[in-house]
Amino acid sequence: MIAHNFCLPDENGNKICLHDFKGKWIVLYFYLRDNTTGCTKEREILVNTLVNWSKMTYKKMLQNLGWATGYNVFAIPLGAGVLYGYGILISPAIGALLMSLSTIIVAINAKLMVEK
């Protein structure tokens, strides 16, 4: 569904139009009356939800970065033969398996993100 273009003044009286945000994700929040209990409460819930979602997303990004870094730091050098002199070498097939496993773990970890 395509939204109709409209323009409204911001808190400083500057005109802001919906078409200015074409191609971007936005959150439109409408309320019936400014500075009412319902307005303040609903806005606070919305802001808290968005802040919590951002924190959860950041946490998952760090976890997934850890999985990807672990693979790159350990599995790739082992597959390249860095420890061959010590008798430690993984076959390319095991390296490919670890790479696939790393990708699967990252995907599952991202899917486990739920709001608490």
N, CA, C and O atoms as CSV, one atom per row, in Angstrom:
chain,resi,resn,atom,element,x,y,z
A,1,MET,N,N,0.841,-1.170,0.000
A,1,MET,CA,C,0.000,0.000,0.000
A,1,MET,C,C,0.886,1.233,0.000
A,1,MET,O,O,1.841,1.315,0.773
A,2,ILE,N,N,0.586,2.169,-0.840
A,2,ILE,CA,C,1.361,3.395,-0.936
A,2,ILE,C,C,0.686,4.479,-0.100
A,2,ILE,O,O,-0.514,4.724,-0.219
A,3,ALA,N,N,1.482,5.118,0.741
A,3,ALA,CA,C,0.949,6.188,1.591
A,3,ALA,C,C,0.809,7.472,0.780
A,3,ALA,O,O,1.609,7.746,-0.114
A,4,HIS,N,N,-0.194,8.235,1.096
A,4,HIS,CA,C,-0.377,9.531,0.452
A,4,HIS,C,C,0.645,10.512,1.001
A,4,HIS,O,O,0.994,10.466,2.181
A,5,ASN,N,N,1.112,11.381,0.154
A,5,ASN,CA,C,2.070,12.376,0.610
A,5,ASN,C,C,1.341,13.444,1.424
A,5,ASN,O,O,0.242,13.877,1.076
A,6,PHE,N,N,1.967,13.845,2.489
A,6,PHE,CA,C,1.430,14.936,3.301
A,6,PHE,C,C,2.598,15.637,3.967
A,6,PHE,O,O,3.686,15.079,4.111
A,7,CYS,N,N,2.345,16.877,4.371
A,7,CYS,CA,C,3.360,17.678,5.035
A,7,CYS,C,C,2.792,18.209,6.343
A,7,CYS,O,O,1.619,18.569,6.434
A,8,LEU,N,N,3.658,18.250,7.358
A,8,LEU,CA,C,3.268,18.764,8.663
A,8,LEU,C,C,4.416,19.591,9.232
A,8,LEU,O,O,5.574,19.376,8.876
A,9,PRO,N,N,4.099,20.533,10.110
A,9,PRO,CA,C,5.190,21.295,10.734
A,9,PRO,C,C,5.827,20.492,11.866
A,9,PRO,O,O,5.142,19.755,12.575
A,10,ASP,N,N,7.157,20.642,12.029
A,10,ASP,CA,C,7.820,20.007,13.166
A,10,ASP,C,C,7.744,20.939,14.366
A,10,ASP,O,O,7.056,21.959,14.315
A,11,GLU,N,N,8.438,20.603,15.440
A,11,GLU,CA,C,8.362,21.401,16.667
A,11,GLU,C,C,8.903,22.821,16.496
A,11,GLU,O,O,8.622,23.701,17.310
A,12,ASN,N,N,9.691,23.040,15.416
A,12,ASN,CA,C,10.234,24.381,15.155
A,12,ASN,C,C,9.466,25.125,14.069
A,12,ASN,O,O,9.840,26.234,13.687
A,13,GLY,N,N,8.393,24.513,13.571
A,13,GLY,CA,C,7.594,25.152,12.530
A,13,GLY,C,C,8.086,24.861,11.120
A,13,GLY,O,O,7.504,25.362,10.158
A,14,ASN,N,N,9.144,24.065,10.969
A,14,ASN,CA,C,9.647,23.706,9.639
A,14,ASN,C,C,8.750,22.637,9.018
A,14,ASN,O,O,8.276,21.730,9.702
A,15,LYS,N,N,8.527,22.761,7.718
A,15,LYS,CA,C,7.658,21.823,7.019
A,15,LYS,C,C,8.422,20.526,6.725
A,15,LYS,O,O,9.510,20.547,6.150
A,16,ILE,N,N,7.830,19.405,7.131
A,16,ILE,CA,C,8.404,18.088,6.855
A,16,ILE,C,C,7.367,17.308,6.064
A,16,ILE,O,O,6.210,17.202,6.471
A,17,CYS,N,N,7.794,16.761,4.928
A,17,CYS,CA,C,6.882,16.022,4.060
A,17,CYS,C,C,7.275,14.550,4.005
A,17,CYS,O,O,8.448,14.192,4.115
A,18,LEU,N,N,6.270,13.720,3.834
A,18,LEU,CA,C,6.512,12.286,3.781
A,18,LEU,C,C,7.437,11.916,2.624
A,18,LEU,O,O,8.268,11.019,2.764
A,19,HIS,N,N,7.306,12.588,1.494
A,19,HIS,CA,C,8.144,12.244,0.336
A,19,HIS,C,C,9.633,12.521,0.579
A,19,HIS,O,O,10.480,12.017,-0.158
A,20,ASP,N,N,9.958,13.312,1.602
A,20,ASP,CA,C,11.366,13.560,1.937
A,20,ASP,C,C,12.057,12.292,2.442
A,20,ASP,O,O,13.286,12.212,2.452
A,21,PHE,N,N,11.269,11.312,2.857
A,21,PHE,CA,C,11.821,10.087,3.438
A,21,PHE,C,C,11.679,8.885,2.507
A,21,PHE,O,O,11.770,7.740,2.952
A,22,LYS,N,N,11.458,9.138,1.226
A,22,LYS,CA,C,11.268,8.058,0.265
A,22,LYS,C,C,12.477,7.120,0.287
A,22,LYS,O,O,13.623,7.563,0.205
A,23,GLY,N,N,12.202,5.820,0.398
A,23,GLY,CA,C,13.260,4.814,0.410
A,23,GLY,C,C,13.878,4.576,1.768
A,23,GLY,O,O,14.789,3.758,1.896
A,24,LYS,N,N,13.399,5.279,2.796
A,24,LYS,CA,C,13.938,5.118,4.150
A,24,LYS,C,C,12.873,4.528,5.056
A,24,LYS,O,O,11.675,4.692,4.824
A,25,TRP,N,N,13.332,3.835,6.098
A,25,TRP,CA,C,12.416,3.324,7.114
A,25,TRP,C,C,12.095,4.456,8.085
A,25,TRP,O,O,12.989,5.151,8.567
A,26,ILE,N,N,10.818,4.626,8.360
A,26,ILE,CA,C,10.409,5.665,9.310
A,26,ILE,C,C,9.326,5.114,10.234
A,26,ILE,O,O,8.658,4.132,9.911
A,27,VAL,N,N,9.168,5.748,11.361
A,27,VAL,CA,C,8.080,5.435,12.284
A,27,VAL,C,C,7.239,6.687,12.414
A,27,VAL,O,O,7.714,7.731,12.861
A,28,LEU,N,N,5.982,6.567,12.016
A,28,LEU,CA,C,5.049,7.677,12.181
A,28,LEU,C,C,4.225,7.411,13.423
A,28,LEU,O,O,3.644,6.338,13.582
A,29,TYR,N,N,4.183,8.387,14.288
A,29,TYR,CA,C,3.439,8.236,15.540
A,29,TYR,C,C,2.454,9.388,15.639
A,29,TYR,O,O,2.851,10.549,15.746
A,30,PHE,N,N,1.173,9.064,15.604
A,30,PHE,CA,C,0.130,10.077,15.698
A,30,PHE,C,C,-0.591,9.929,17.030
A,30,PHE,O,O,-0.787,8.818,17.523
A,31,TYR,N,N,-0.969,11.023,17.588
A,31,TYR,CA,C,-1.763,10.993,18.806
A,31,TYR,C,C,-2.806,12.101,18.725
A,31,TYR,O,O,-2.649,13.071,17.984
A,32,LEU,N,N,-3.874,11.937,19.503
A,32,LEU,CA,C,-5.000,12.849,19.385
A,32,LEU,C,C,-4.725,14.230,19.951
A,32,LEU,O,O,-5.129,15.239,19.375
A,33,ARG,N,N,-4.047,14.267,21.065
A,33,ARG,CA,C,-3.853,15.551,21.720
A,33,ARG,C,C,-2.471,15.588,22.352
A,33,ARG,O,O,-2.044,14.626,22.990
A,34,ASP,N,N,-1.785,16.692,22.173
A,34,ASP,CA,C,-0.435,16.843,22.697
A,34,ASP,C,C,-0.446,17.031,24.212
A,34,ASP,O,O,-1.373,17.612,24.777
A,35,ASN,N,N,0.606,16.527,24.855
A,35,ASN,CA,C,0.840,16.697,26.289
A,35,ASN,C,C,-0.298,16.160,27.161
A,35,ASN,O,O,-0.639,16.748,28.186
A,36,THR,N,N,-0.874,15.040,26.739
A,36,THR,CA,C,-1.871,14.379,27.570
A,36,THR,C,C,-1.240,13.127,28.172
A,36,THR,O,O,-0.189,12.679,27.713
A,37,THR,N,N,-1.865,12.572,29.180
A,37,THR,CA,C,-1.339,11.378,29.834
A,37,THR,C,C,-1.166,10.239,28.843
A,37,THR,O,O,-0.125,9.582,28.828
A,38,GLY,N,N,-2.182,9.998,28.010
A,38,GLY,CA,C,-2.110,8.922,27.016
A,38,GLY,C,C,-1.008,9.154,26.012
A,38,GLY,O,O,-0.283,8.228,25.649
A,39,CYS,N,N,-0.879,10.387,25.561
A,39,CYS,CA,C,0.159,10.740,24.589
A,39,CYS,C,C,1.536,10.440,25.165
A,39,CYS,O,O,2.357,9.802,24.505
A,40,THR,N,N,1.794,10.885,26.370
A,40,THR,CA,C,3.101,10.704,27.008
A,40,THR,C,C,3.371,9.234,27.266
A,40,THR,O,O,4.480,8.756,27.024
A,41,LYS,N,N,2.374,8.512,27.753
A,41,LYS,CA,C,2.547,7.096,28.076
A,41,LYS,C,C,2.817,6.284,26.811
A,41,LYS,O,O,3.740,5.469,26.788
A,42,GLU,N,N,2.036,6.493,25.775
A,42,GLU,CA,C,2.209,5.755,24.529
A,42,GLU,C,C,3.560,6.070,23.885
A,42,GLU,O,O,4.231,5.173,23.374
A,43,ARG,N,N,3.954,7.329,23.909
A,43,ARG,CA,C,5.247,7.705,23.338
A,43,ARG,C,C,6.374,7.037,24.100
A,43,ARG,O,O,7.338,6.557,23.502
A,44,GLU,N,N,6.255,7.006,25.418
A,44,GLU,CA,C,7.292,6.386,26.249
A,44,GLU,C,C,7.401,4.887,25.943
A,44,GLU,O,O,8.507,4.351,25.872
A,45,ILE,N,N,6.275,4.216,25.764
A,45,ILE,CA,C,6.285,2.797,25.418
A,45,ILE,C,C,6.956,2.588,24.066
A,45,ILE,O,O,7.766,1.674,23.909
A,46,LEU,N,N,6.625,3.423,23.096
A,46,LEU,CA,C,7.224,3.315,21.765
A,46,LEU,C,C,8.730,3.537,21.821
A,46,LEU,O,O,9.492,2.760,21.247
A,47,VAL,N,N,9.159,4.578,22.498
A,47,VAL,CA,C,10.593,4.876,22.591
A,47,VAL,C,C,11.329,3.757,23.310
A,47,VAL,O,O,12.398,3.338,22.866
A,48,ASN,N,N,10.776,3.266,24.412
A,48,ASN,CA,C,11.413,2.170,25.151
A,48,ASN,C,C,11.516,0.909,24.306
A,48,ASN,O,O,12.527,0.209,24.353
A,49,THR,N,N,10.477,0.617,23.537
A,49,THR,CA,C,10.499,-0.556,22.662
A,49,THR,C,C,11.592,-0.420,21.610
A,49,THR,O,O,12.329,-1.372,21.353
A,50,LEU,N,N,11.700,0.749,21.004
A,50,LEU,CA,C,12.730,0.958,19.980
A,50,LEU,C,C,14.134,0.905,20.570
A,50,LEU,O,O,15.045,0.362,19.944
A,51,VAL,N,N,14.321,1.456,21.752
A,51,VAL,CA,C,15.630,1.411,22.417
A,51,VAL,C,C,15.991,-0.031,22.768
A,51,VAL,O,O,17.125,-0.458,22.548
A,52,ASN,N,N,15.029,-0.784,23.314
A,52,ASN,CA,C,15.287,-2.188,23.653
A,52,ASN,C,C,15.612,-3.012,22.417
A,52,ASN,O,O,16.508,-3.856,22.453
A,53,TRP,N,N,14.902,-2.779,21.336
A,53,TRP,CA,C,15.159,-3.496,20.085
A,53,TRP,C,C,16.565,-3.183,19.577
A,53,TRP,O,O,17.269,-4.077,19.108
A,54,SER,N,N,16.970,-1.933,19.667
A,54,SER,CA,C,18.319,-1.548,19.238
A,54,SER,C,C,19.380,-2.239,20.085
A,54,SER,O,O,20.385,-2.709,19.552
A,55,LYS,N,N,19.171,-2.305,21.388
A,55,LYS,CA,C,20.128,-2.971,22.276
A,55,LYS,C,C,20.225,-4.463,21.974
A,55,LYS,O,O,21.319,-5.028,21.949
A,56,MET,N,N,19.071,-5.099,21.744
A,56,MET,CA,C,19.075,-6.532,21.429
A,56,MET,C,C,19.788,-6.791,20.106
A,56,MET,O,O,20.552,-7.749,19.985
A,57,THR,N,N,19.539,-5.941,19.121
A,57,THR,CA,C,20.178,-6.101,17.824
A,57,THR,C,C,21.689,-5.949,17.944
A,57,THR,O,O,22.439,-6.725,17.352
A,58,TYR,N,N,22.137,-4.962,18.701
A,58,TYR,CA,C,23.567,-4.738,18.907
A,58,TYR,C,C,24.209,-5.939,19.605
A,58,TYR,O,O,25.305,-6.363,19.238
A,59,LYS,N,N,23.524,-6.482,20.607
A,59,LYS,CA,C,24.034,-7.651,21.337
A,59,LYS,C,C,24.183,-8.845,20.395
A,59,LYS,O,O,25.194,-9.545,20.435
A,60,LYS,N,N,23.178,-9.079,19.546
A,60,LYS,CA,C,23.242,-10.188,18.595
A,60,LYS,C,C,24.354,-9.962,17.576
A,60,LYS,O,O,25.030,-10.912,17.180
A,61,MET,N,N,24.549,-8.723,17.151
A,61,MET,CA,C,25.626,-8.437,16.204
A,61,MET,C,C,26.983,-8.785,16.814
A,61,MET,O,O,27.840,-9.356,16.140
A,62,LEU,N,N,27.177,-8.443,18.087
A,62,LEU,CA,C,28.437,-8.771,18.758
A,62,LEU,C,C,28.609,-10.282,18.899
A,62,LEU,O,O,29.705,-10.803,18.694
A,63,GLN,N,N,27.530,-10.987,19.249
A,63,GLN,CA,C,27.613,-12.444,19.355
A,63,GLN,C,C,27.982,-13.067,18.012
A,63,GLN,O,O,28.851,-13.937,17.942
A,64,ASN,N,N,27.322,-12.621,16.952
A,64,ASN,CA,C,27.599,-13.171,15.623
A,64,ASN,C,C,28.999,-12.803,15.146
A,64,ASN,O,O,29.642,-13.584,14.446
A,65,LEU,N,N,29.464,-11.638,15.516
A,65,LEU,CA,C,30.839,-11.253,15.196
A,65,LEU,C,C,31.814,-12.191,15.903
A,65,LEU,O,O,32.845,-12.562,15.341
A,66,GLY,N,N,31.485,-12.573,17.135
A,66,GLY,CA,C,32.318,-13.518,17.878
A,66,GLY,C,C,32.404,-14.865,17.180
A,66,GLY,O,O,33.484,-15.447,17.079
A,67,TRP,N,N,31.257,-15.369,16.693
A,67,TRP,CA,C,31.272,-16.647,15.976
A,67,TRP,C,C,32.102,-16.543,14.705
A,67,TRP,O,O,32.926,-17.413,14.424
A,68,ALA,N,N,31.890,-15.494,13.947
A,68,ALA,CA,C,32.623,-15.332,12.686
A,68,ALA,C,C,34.120,-15.149,12.938
A,68,ALA,O,O,34.947,-15.704,12.215
A,69,THR,N,N,34.463,-14.376,13.957
A,69,THR,CA,C,35.870,-14.166,14.298
A,69,THR,C,C,36.510,-15.466,14.752
A,69,THR,O,O,37.640,-15.771,14.372
A,70,GLY,N,N,35.797,-16.228,15.556
A,70,GLY,CA,C,36.318,-17.520,16.010
A,70,GLY,C,C,36.665,-18.429,14.849
A,70,GLY,O,O,37.704,-19.090,14.853
A,71,TYR,N,N,35.795,-18.458,13.862
A,71,TYR,CA,C,36.070,-19.283,12.685
A,71,TYR,C,C,37.311,-18.766,11.954
A,71,TYR,O,O,38.206,-19.539,11.611
A,72,ASN,N,N,37.354,-17.471,11.724
A,72,ASN,CA,C,38.465,-16.907,10.963
A,72,ASN,C,C,39.800,-16.998,11.697
A,72,ASN,O,O,40.846,-17.166,11.070
A,73,VAL,N,N,39.766,-16.888,13.013
A,73,VAL,CA,C,41.008,-16.912,13.785
A,73,VAL,C,C,41.555,-18.330,13.939
A,73,VAL,O,O,42.771,-18.526,13.945
A,74,PHE,N,N,40.666,-19.321,14.064
A,74,PHE,CA,C,41.127,-20.683,14.349
A,74,PHE,C,C,41.057,-21.624,13.144
A,74,PHE,O,O,42.056,-22.250,12.789
A,75,ALA,N,N,39.908,-21.726,12.528
A,75,ALA,CA,C,39.724,-22.740,11.490
A,75,ALA,C,C,40.505,-22.448,10.216
A,75,ALA,O,O,41.114,-23.356,9.651
A,76,ILE,N,N,40.503,-21.211,9.756
A,76,ILE,CA,C,41.209,-20.896,8.510
A,76,ILE,C,C,42.712,-21.133,8.636
A,76,ILE,O,O,43.292,-21.776,7.761
A,77,PRO,N,N,43.371,-20.637,9.698
A,77,PRO,CA,C,44.805,-20.922,9.818
A,77,PRO,C,C,45.107,-22.424,9.952
A,77,PRO,O,O,46.108,-22.902,9.419
A,78,LEU,N,N,44.251,-23.160,10.656
A,78,LEU,CA,C,44.473,-24.604,10.763
A,78,LEU,C,C,44.362,-25.270,9.401
A,78,LEU,O,O,45.159,-26.146,9.065
A,79,GLY,N,N,43.396,-24.863,8.634
A,79,GLY,CA,C,43.228,-25.408,7.289
A,79,GLY,C,C,44.359,-25.008,6.358
A,79,GLY,O,O,44.688,-25.737,5.422
A,80,ALA,N,N,44.957,-23.842,6.616
A,80,ALA,CA,C,46.068,-23.368,5.793
A,80,ALA,C,C,47.392,-24.025,6.187
A,80,ALA,O,O,48.396,-23.864,5.493
A,81,GLY,N,N,47.396,-24.758,7.294
A,81,GLY,CA,C,48.596,-25.482,7.684
A,81,GLY,C,C,49.525,-24.738,8.607
A,81,GLY,O,O,50.713,-25.057,8.660
A,82,VAL,N,N,49.038,-23.770,9.326
A,82,VAL,CA,C,49.881,-22.990,10.239
A,82,VAL,C,C,50.527,-23.895,11.292
A,82,VAL,O,O,51.679,-23.678,11.668
A,83,LEU,N,N,49.805,-24.889,11.763
A,83,LEU,CA,C,50.343,-25.793,12.785
A,83,LEU,C,C,50.754,-27.152,12.199
A,83,LEU,O,O,50.821,-28.145,12.924
A,84,TYR,N,N,51.025,-27.195,10.905
A,84,TYR,CA,C,51.405,-28.450,10.255
A,84,TYR,C,C,52.686,-29.028,10.850
A,84,TYR,O,O,52.833,-30.247,10.948
A,85,GLY,N,N,53.599,-28.168,11.242
A,85,GLY,CA,C,54.850,-28.613,11.855
A,85,GLY,C,C,54.625,-29.366,13.157
A,85,GLY,O,O,55.474,-30.152,13.576
A,86,TYR,N,N,53.503,-29.133,13.789
A,86,TYR,CA,C,53.159,-29.822,15.035
A,86,TYR,C,C,52.206,-30.990,14.797
A,86,TYR,O,O,51.694,-31.585,15.744
A,87,GLY,N,N,51.976,-31.307,13.547
A,87,GLY,CA,C,51.102,-32.427,13.211
A,87,GLY,C,C,49.628,-32.096,13.230
A,87,GLY,O,O,48.790,-32.998,13.219
A,88,ILE,N,N,49.290,-30.801,13.258
A,88,ILE,CA,C,47.884,-30.398,13.294
A,88,ILE,C,C,47.519,-29.782,11.951
A,88,ILE,O,O,48.054,-28.750,11.547
A,89,LEU,N,N,46.603,-30.442,11.282
A,89,LEU,CA,C,46.127,-29.957,9.984
A,89,LEU,C,C,44.708,-30.477,9.803
A,89,LEU,O,O,44.437,-31.655,10.039
A,90,ILE,N,N,43.812,-29.607,9.388
A,90,ILE,CA,C,42.456,-30.062,9.088
A,90,ILE,C,C,42.285,-30.103,7.582
A,90,ILE,O,O,42.856,-29.299,6.845
A,91,SER,N,N,41.500,-31.040,7.155
A,91,SER,CA,C,41.291,-31.189,5.712
A,91,SER,C,C,40.393,-30.064,5.204
A,91,SER,O,O,39.653,-29.464,5.983
A,92,PRO,N,N,40.451,-29.777,3.916
A,92,PRO,CA,C,39.549,-28.762,3.356
A,92,PRO,C,C,38.076,-29.089,3.594
A,92,PRO,O,O,37.251,-28.190,3.757
A,93,ALA,N,N,37.753,-30.387,3.611
A,93,ALA,CA,C,36.358,-30.777,3.845
A,93,ALA,C,C,35.921,-30.395,5.254
A,93,ALA,O,O,34.800,-29.924,5.445
A,94,ILE,N,N,36.789,-30.589,6.237
A,94,ILE,CA,C,36.468,-30.195,7.616
A,94,ILE,C,C,36.373,-28.665,7.707
A,94,ILE,O,O,35.499,-28.132,8.391
A,95,GLY,N,N,37.271,-27.969,7.017
A,95,GLY,CA,C,37.214,-26.500,6.984
A,95,GLY,C,C,35.901,-26.004,6.408
A,95,GLY,O,O,35.302,-25.062,6.927
A,96,ALA,N,N,35.451,-26.650,5.322
A,96,ALA,CA,C,34.173,-26.276,4.712
A,96,ALA,C,C,33.018,-26.579,5.666
A,96,ALA,O,O,32.063,-25.808,5.757
A,97,LEU,N,N,33.109,-27.701,6.371
A,97,LEU,CA,C,32.082,-28.057,7.347
A,97,LEU,C,C,32.021,-27.030,8.475
A,97,LEU,O,O,30.938,-26.617,8.889
A,98,LEU,N,N,33.191,-26.620,8.969
A,98,LEU,CA,C,33.231,-25.606,10.033
A,98,LEU,C,C,32.688,-24.269,9.542
A,98,LEU,O,O,32.002,-23.558,10.276
A,99,MET,N,N,33.003,-23.935,8.297
A,99,MET,CA,C,32.497,-22.682,7.734
A,99,MET,C,C,30.969,-22.728,7.632
A,99,MET,O,O,30.292,-21.757,7.969
A,100,SER,N,N,30.436,-23.852,7.169
A,100,SER,CA,C,28.984,-24.013,7.076
A,100,SER,C,C,28.356,-23.962,8.463
A,100,SER,O,O,27.322,-23.324,8.663
A,101,LEU,N,N,28.982,-24.632,9.410
A,101,LEU,CA,C,28.478,-24.646,10.780
A,101,LEU,C,C,28.471,-23.232,11.375
A,101,LEU,O,O,27.530,-22.845,12.068
A,102,SER,N,N,29.523,-22.476,11.097
A,102,SER,CA,C,29.593,-21.090,11.583
A,102,SER,C,C,28.438,-20.263,11.019
A,102,SER,O,O,27.812,-19.486,11.740
A,103,THR,N,N,28.164,-20.434,9.735
A,103,THR,CA,C,27.063,-19.703,9.099
A,103,THR,C,C,25.723,-20.103,9.704
A,103,THR,O,O,24.872,-19.249,9.954
A,104,ILE,N,N,25.535,-21.390,9.940
A,104,ILE,CA,C,24.286,-21.878,10.527
A,104,ILE,C,C,24.111,-21.346,11.951
A,104,ILE,O,O,23.016,-20.936,12.338
A,105,ILE,N,N,25.198,-21.356,12.726
A,105,ILE,CA,C,25.130,-20.857,14.103
A,105,ILE,C,C,24.762,-19.375,14.126
A,105,ILE,O,O,23.955,-18.945,14.950
A,106,VAL,N,N,25.350,-18.602,13.227
A,106,VAL,CA,C,25.041,-17.166,13.160
A,106,VAL,C,C,23.565,-16.962,12.800
A,106,VAL,O,O,22.893,-16.120,13.396
A,107,ALA,N,N,23.061,-17.728,11.830
A,107,ALA,CA,C,21.661,-17.585,11.428
A,107,ALA,C,C,20.717,-17.979,12.565
A,107,ALA,O,O,19.740,-17.280,12.830
A,108,ILE,N,N,21.006,-19.092,13.235
A,108,ILE,CA,C,20.153,-19.530,14.345
A,108,ILE,C,C,20.198,-18.503,15.481
A,108,ILE,O,O,19.168,-18.182,16.074
A,109,ASN,N,N,21.380,-18.000,15.774
A,109,ASN,CA,C,21.527,-16.999,16.840
A,109,ASN,C,C,20.698,-15.749,16.524
A,109,ASN,O,O,20.058,-15.186,17.412
A,110,ALA,N,N,20.711,-15.324,15.272
A,110,ALA,CA,C,19.922,-14.150,14.887
A,110,ALA,C,C,18.417,-14.435,15.017
A,110,ALA,O,O,17.654,-13.560,15.425
A,111,LYS,N,N,17.994,-15.651,14.672
A,111,LYS,CA,C,16.576,-16.003,14.780
A,111,LYS,C,C,16.118,-16.098,16.227
A,111,LYS,O,O,14.927,-15.961,16.505
A,112,LEU,N,N,17.049,-16.332,17.159
A,112,LEU,CA,C,16.691,-16.453,18.567
A,112,LEU,C,C,16.473,-15.113,19.252
A,112,LEU,O,O,16.165,-15.064,20.443
A,113,MET,N,N,16.628,-14.032,18.509
A,113,MET,CA,C,16.435,-12.708,19.101
A,113,MET,C,C,14.954,-12.506,19.383
A,113,MET,O,O,14.142,-12.443,18.460
A,114,VAL,N,N,14.613,-12.407,20.637
A,114,VAL,CA,C,13.230,-12.153,21.043
A,114,VAL,C,C,13.221,-11.021,22.052
A,114,VAL,O,O,14.165,-10.842,22.821
A,115,GLU,N,N,12.147,-10.267,22.035
A,115,GLU,CA,C,12.013,-9.159,22.973
A,115,GLU,C,C,11.702,-9.694,24.352
A,115,GLU,O,O,10.841,-10.557,24.519
A,116,LYS,N,N,12.418,-9.166,25.349
A,116,LYS,CA,C,12.206,-9.601,26.729
A,116,LYS,C,C,11.423,-8.557,27.484
A,116,LYS,O,O,11.139,-8.735,28.669
